[in-house]
Amino acid sequence: MQARLENTQTQIEADNTASLTKHDVVGDILQAGIQGYMAMTYATDRIAAQSAGVAYYRQPSYGSFSTALTVAYSLGGMPAQVTFSGVVMDVDRMVTNVEEKANCYEGYVAFNRASGMRNSAYEHQIPEQLFSTDTEQAEGVSTAKALADAMAQGQRIYTLTSNNANELANITIDDGARTEIQQALNLGLEVTVHQSPITVNGWQGSGYAILDAEYGVGAYQISGGVSGGFLSDDLAGVLTFFGFSAGLVGGVFGAVSLIFISAMIASILIIDLYLDYVSTGSTSCEGIEILLYLSILAAALSIVAAPIAFTILSYVSFIAGNASLSALRSGACNQ
């Protein structure tokens, strides 16, 4: 593997790429990533086992490291655009034989819990190491990182069991993950999850761990995907303020250039609002969904109105649309 990667690098640097295949350029890197993950987690688990007084053996395990695509849909539900959204490391099976040498049950469970969270962290650290450069730092997501970032933001971290399963209503998460968590709680499993989605370098979603508390083992999941819009909430807010101000001033004093700037900002905000909407997924709040449609439509139609009417109607529509979007993403709209 190392020899193939070095050969590919040599050919690229020599501008001799005619004989290279997509697997030479991309596939070997991805293969090195998943093999590196397996090697790193095995090594660190063995070291941790020695210090913890645990006998540790890795059973046959597997996973994948692959490219990922994001599909954007039109208002009619048809696929409208497919874009490359990054790479995904998915370790489907990680099985070990673990025995605490002094037959200490608590030590056995503690080792399993620590191993699971540590191995989850490597799911973002290995890709980051592979794709970071001297000038640009790659950033990945894993259950461990999502929980850590949410905690750093001041979010509440929930440990759910069948005894407090009703707390799931206080958590904002997509329908698929909510259903999986509810099913796990029904089976008597333990779930650790943060309060609301986080955003990491264009990715928006949640991380959660589903564990069998008796053994300390389970699944470490992330749920979400690339954020639909290309503007952060703060930047969209700043553009809304400047666009509204430029439109009003331009309409009152007949400044064509300011009206043009306001219209351009409005067009950008319309596109961003729509992309944010298509990334929200399914929801149970159909009434609010209709309000969001109307906000986008009103903002689009306002461009042909008189300058002052355009400014007021379009930017009020953006504010109403973002309020509707916040409601769609709330826990109340995803129960």
C-alpha positions as CSV (number, residue, x, y, z in Angstrom):
1,M,0.0,0.0,0.0
2,Q,2.7,2.4,0.9
3,A,4.7,1.6,-2.2
4,R,1.6,2.2,-4.4
5,L,0.9,5.6,-2.7
6,E,4.5,6.7,-3.2
7,N,4.5,5.6,-6.8
8,T,1.3,7.6,-7.4
9,Q,2.8,10.7,-5.7
10,T,5.9,10.4,-7.9
11,Q,3.9,10.2,-11.1
12,I,1.7,13.2,-10.1
13,E,4.7,15.3,-9.2
14,A,6.3,14.4,-12.5
15,D,3.0,15.4,-14.3
16,N,2.8,11.8,-15.6
17,T,-0.8,11.1,-14.9
18,A,-2.0,9.5,-18.1
19,S,-1.6,5.9,-16.8
20,L,-3.2,6.7,-13.3
21,T,-6.7,5.4,-12.6
22,K,-9.2,6.8,-10.1
23,H,-8.4,4.0,-7.8
24,D,-4.7,5.0,-7.9
25,V,-5.5,8.6,-7.0
26,V,-8.4,8.1,-4.6
27,G,-8.9,4.4,-3.8
28,D,-5.5,3.7,-2.3
29,I,-5.8,6.7,0.0
30,L,-9.2,5.5,1.2
31,Q,-7.9,2.0,1.6
32,A,-5.0,3.3,3.6
33,G,-7.4,5.3,5.8
34,I,-9.5,2.3,6.9
35,Q,-6.5,0.1,7.4
36,G,-4.8,2.8,9.3
37,Y,-7.9,3.1,11.5
38,M,-7.9,-0.7,12.2
39,A,-4.2,-0.6,13.0
40,M,-4.4,2.5,15.3
41,T,-7.4,1.3,17.3
42,Y,-5.8,-2.2,17.7
43,A,-2.5,-0.7,19.0
44,T,-4.1,1.8,21.4
45,D,-6.5,-0.9,22.8
46,R,-3.6,-3.2,23.4
47,I,-1.6,-0.5,25.2
48,A,-4.7,0.4,27.3
49,A,-5.4,-3.2,28.1
50,Q,-1.9,-3.7,29.5
51,S,-2.2,-0.8,31.9
52,A,-5.8,-1.8,32.8
53,G,-4.9,-5.4,33.6
54,V,-7.1,-6.7,30.7
55,A,-6.6,-9.6,28.3
56,Y,-7.5,-8.2,24.9
57,Y,-7.9,-9.9,21.5
58,R,-9.3,-8.4,18.3
59,Q,-11.8,-10.6,16.5
60,P,-12.4,-10.3,12.7
61,S,-13.7,-6.7,12.2
62,Y,-14.4,-4.6,9.1
63,G,-15.4,-1.2,7.9
64,S,-15.3,1.1,4.9
65,F,-13.8,4.5,4.0
66,S,-15.6,6.0,1.0
67,T,-16.6,9.1,-0.9
68,A,-20.0,10.6,-0.2
69,L,-22.6,12.5,-2.4
70,T,-25.3,14.9,-1.4
71,V,-28.5,15.1,-3.4
72,A,-30.6,18.4,-3.5
73,Y,-34.2,18.1,-4.5
74,S,-36.5,20.5,-6.4
75,L,-39.8,21.7,-5.0
76,G,-41.5,18.8,-6.8
77,G,-39.3,16.3,-5.0
78,M,-37.1,15.4,-8.0
79,P,-33.3,15.2,-7.7
80,A,-32.0,18.6,-8.9
81,Q,-28.3,18.5,-8.1
82,V,-25.7,16.0,-6.9
83,T,-22.5,17.2,-5.3
84,F,-19.5,15.6,-3.6
85,S,-19.9,16.2,0.1
86,G,-16.7,14.6,1.6
87,V,-15.6,11.2,2.8
88,V,-17.2,8.8,5.2
89,M,-15.6,6.3,7.5
90,D,-18.1,3.7,8.6
91,V,-16.8,0.9,10.8
92,D,-19.6,-1.7,10.8
93,R,-18.1,-4.4,13.0
94,M,-15.5,-4.0,15.7
95,V,-15.5,-7.1,17.9
96,T,-13.1,-8.0,20.7
97,N,-12.5,-10.7,23.3
98,V,-11.9,-8.9,26.6
99,E,-11.4,-10.4,30.0
100,E,-10.4,-8.6,33.2
101,K,-7.5,-10.6,34.6
102,A,-8.6,-10.2,38.2
103,N,-12.2,-11.0,37.2
104,C,-13.3,-7.5,38.2
105,Y,-16.7,-6.8,36.5
106,E,-16.5,-3.0,37.0
107,G,-13.0,-2.9,35.4
108,Y,-14.2,-4.9,32.4
109,V,-17.2,-2.6,31.8
110,A,-15.0,0.5,32.2
111,F,-12.4,-0.7,29.7
112,N,-15.1,-1.4,27.1
113,R,-16.7,2.0,27.5
114,A,-13.3,3.8,27.3
115,S,-12.4,1.7,24.2
116,G,-15.6,2.5,22.4
117,M,-15.4,6.2,22.9
118,R,-11.7,6.2,22.0
119,N,-12.2,4.3,18.8
120,S,-15.1,6.6,17.9
121,A,-12.7,9.6,18.2
122,Y,-10.3,7.9,15.7
123,E,-13.1,7.9,13.1
124,H,-12.6,11.7,12.8
125,Q,-8.9,11.9,13.7
126,I,-7.7,9.4,11.0
127,P,-9.4,11.3,8.1
128,E,-8.2,14.6,9.5
129,Q,-4.6,13.3,9.5
130,L,-5.0,12.0,6.0
131,F,-6.4,15.1,4.3
132,S,-4.9,18.0,6.3
133,T,-2.2,20.0,4.7
134,D,0.3,22.6,6.0
135,T,-2.0,25.4,5.0
136,E,-5.5,23.9,5.5
137,Q,-6.7,21.8,8.4
138,A,-9.3,19.1,7.5
139,E,-12.1,18.7,10.0
140,G,-14.1,15.5,10.6
141,V,-17.0,14.4,12.7
142,S,-17.5,11.4,15.0
143,T,-19.8,10.6,18.0
144,A,-17.0,11.5,20.4
145,K,-16.3,14.9,18.6
146,A,-20.0,15.8,18.3
147,L,-20.5,15.2,22.0
148,A,-17.4,17.2,22.9
149,D,-18.3,20.1,20.6
150,A,-21.9,20.2,22.0
151,M,-20.6,20.2,25.5
152,A,-18.2,23.1,24.6
153,Q,-21.2,25.0,23.3
154,G,-22.9,24.7,26.6
155,Q,-25.5,22.1,25.4
156,R,-27.0,19.6,27.8
157,I,-25.7,16.0,27.4
158,Y,-28.4,13.4,28.0
159,T,-27.9,9.9,29.3
160,L,-31.2,8.2,28.5
161,T,-32.6,4.9,29.7
162,S,-36.0,3.3,29.8
163,N,-36.5,5.2,33.2
164,N,-36.2,8.7,31.7
165,A,-37.1,8.0,28.0
166,N,-39.6,10.9,28.0
167,E,-36.6,13.3,28.0
168,L,-36.2,12.4,24.3
169,A,-38.9,14.9,23.6
170,N,-36.4,17.7,24.7
171,I,-33.8,16.7,22.1
172,T,-33.7,18.1,18.5
173,I,-32.6,15.3,16.1
174,D,-33.8,13.9,12.8
175,D,-36.6,11.4,12.5
176,G,-34.4,8.4,11.6
177,A,-32.1,8.9,14.6
178,R,-35.1,9.6,16.9
179,T,-36.7,6.3,15.9
180,E,-33.5,4.4,16.4
181,I,-33.0,5.9,19.9
182,Q,-36.6,5.2,20.9
183,Q,-36.2,1.6,19.8
184,A,-33.0,1.2,21.8
185,L,-34.7,2.6,24.9
186,N,-37.5,0.2,24.4
187,L,-35.0,-2.6,24.5
188,G,-33.5,-1.4,27.8
189,L,-30.3,0.1,26.3
190,E,-28.6,3.3,27.3
191,V,-28.3,6.3,25.0
192,T,-25.9,9.3,25.3
193,V,-26.9,12.2,23.0
194,H,-26.6,16.0,23.0
195,Q,-29.4,18.5,23.0
196,S,-29.4,19.8,19.5
197,P,-27.5,19.5,16.2
198,I,-24.1,21.0,15.8
199,T,-22.4,22.4,12.6
200,V,-18.9,21.4,11.7
201,N,-17.3,22.8,8.5
202,G,-20.6,22.6,6.5
203,W,-21.8,19.3,8.2
204,Q,-24.8,19.6,10.4
205,G,-26.1,16.8,12.6
206,S,-25.9,15.0,15.9
207,G,-23.8,12.3,17.6
208,Y,-25.1,9.6,19.9
209,A,-24.0,6.4,21.5
210,I,-26.2,3.4,22.1
211,L,-24.8,1.0,24.7
212,D,-25.6,-2.2,26.5
213,A,-24.9,-1.0,30.0
214,E,-24.3,-4.5,31.3
215,Y,-21.2,-4.9,29.1
216,G,-20.3,-1.3,28.2
217,V,-20.4,-2.0,24.4
218,G,-22.6,-0.7,21.6
219,A,-22.8,1.5,18.6
220,Y,-21.4,5.0,18.1
221,Q,-23.5,6.9,15.5
222,I,-23.7,10.2,13.8
223,S,-26.8,11.5,12.1
224,G,-27.0,14.4,9.7
225,G,-25.2,15.6,6.6
226,V,-23.9,18.6,4.7
227,S,-25.7,21.8,5.5
228,G,-28.0,22.9,2.7
229,G,-27.1,26.6,2.6
230,F,-23.7,28.2,1.9
231,L,-24.1,31.1,4.4
232,S,-23.7,30.8,8.1
233,D,-26.6,32.2,10.2
234,D,-24.5,35.1,11.3
235,L,-23.4,36.0,7.8
236,A,-27.0,35.7,6.5
237,G,-28.1,38.0,9.3
238,V,-25.5,40.6,8.4
239,L,-26.4,40.4,4.7
240,T,-30.1,40.8,5.5
241,F,-29.4,44.0,7.5
242,F,-27.2,45.6,4.8
243,G,-29.5,44.5,1.9
244,F,-32.5,46.0,3.7
245,S,-30.7,49.2,4.5
246,A,-29.4,49.5,0.9
247,G,-32.9,48.9,-0.5
248,L,-34.5,51.5,1.6
249,V,-31.9,54.2,1.0
250,G,-31.9,53.4,-2.7
251,G,-35.7,53.5,-3.0
252,V,-36.0,56.8,-1.1
253,F,-33.2,58.6,-3.0
254,G,-33.5,56.8,-6.3
255,A,-30.0,55.4,-6.1
256,V,-30.1,52.7,-8.7
257,S,-26.7,51.2,-7.6
258,L,-28.0,50.6,-4.0
259,I,-31.2,49.1,-5.3
260,F,-29.2,46.7,-7.5
261,I,-27.0,45.7,-4.6
262,S,-30.1,45.1,-2.5
263,A,-31.6,42.9,-5.2
264,M,-28.3,40.9,-5.6
265,I,-28.2,40.3,-1.8
266,A,-31.9,39.3,-1.9
267,S,-31.2,36.7,-4.7
268,I,-28.4,35.2,-2.7
269,L,-30.5,35.0,0.4
270,I,-33.4,33.3,-1.5
271,I,-31.1,30.6,-2.8
272,D,-29.5,30.0,0.7
273,L,-32.9,29.9,2.4
274,Y,-34.2,27.3,-0.1
275,L,-31.0,25.1,0.2
276,D,-31.4,25.3,4.0
277,Y,-34.9,24.1,3.6
278,V,-34.2,21.1,1.4
279,S,-31.6,19.9,3.9
280,T,-34.0,19.8,6.8
281,G,-35.5,16.4,5.9
282,S,-39.0,15.3,6.8
283,T,-41.1,17.0,9.5
284,S,-44.4,16.6,11.2
285,C,-45.2,20.4,11.1
286,E,-46.8,20.7,7.7
287,G,-48.4,24.1,8.5
288,I,-45.0,25.7,9.2
289,E,-43.6,24.0,6.1
290,I,-46.3,25.8,4.0
291,L,-45.4,29.1,5.6
292,L,-41.7,28.6,4.6
293,Y,-42.8,27.9,1.0
294,L,-44.8,31.1,1.0
295,S,-41.9,33.1,2.4
296,I,-39.6,31.8,-0.3
297,L,-42.2,32.6,-3.0
298,A,-42.9,36.1,-1.6
299,A,-39.2,36.9,-1.5
300,A,-38.8,35.7,-5.1
301,L,-41.8,37.7,-6.4
302,S,-40.8,40.8,-4.6
303,I,-37.9,41.4,-6.9
304,V,-40.3,42.6,-9.6
305,A,-42.0,45.1,-7.2
306,A,-41.3,48.8,-6.8
307,P,-38.0,49.5,-4.9
308,I,-39.4,50.3,-1.4
309,A,-42.1,47.6,-1.6
310,F,-39.5,45.1,-2.9
311,T,-37.2,45.9,0.1
312,I,-39.8,45.6,2.8
313,L,-41.5,42.5,1.3
314,S,-38.4,40.5,0.4
315,Y,-36.5,41.1,3.7
316,V,-39.5,40.5,5.9
317,S,-40.0,37.3,3.9
318,F,-36.4,36.2,4.8
319,I,-37.0,36.9,8.5
320,A,-40.3,34.9,8.4
321,G,-38.7,32.1,6.4
322,N,-35.8,31.7,8.8
323,A,-38.2,31.7,11.8
324,S,-40.2,28.9,10.0
325,L,-36.9,27.1,9.4
326,S,-36.0,27.3,13.1
327,A,-39.4,25.8,14.0
328,L,-39.0,23.0,11.4
329,R,-35.7,22.1,13.0
330,S,-37.0,22.2,16.6
331,G,-37.8,19.2,18.7
332,A,-41.5,19.9,18.5
333,C,-41.5,19.4,14.7
334,N,-39.6,16.1,14.8
335,Q,-41.5,14.1,17.4
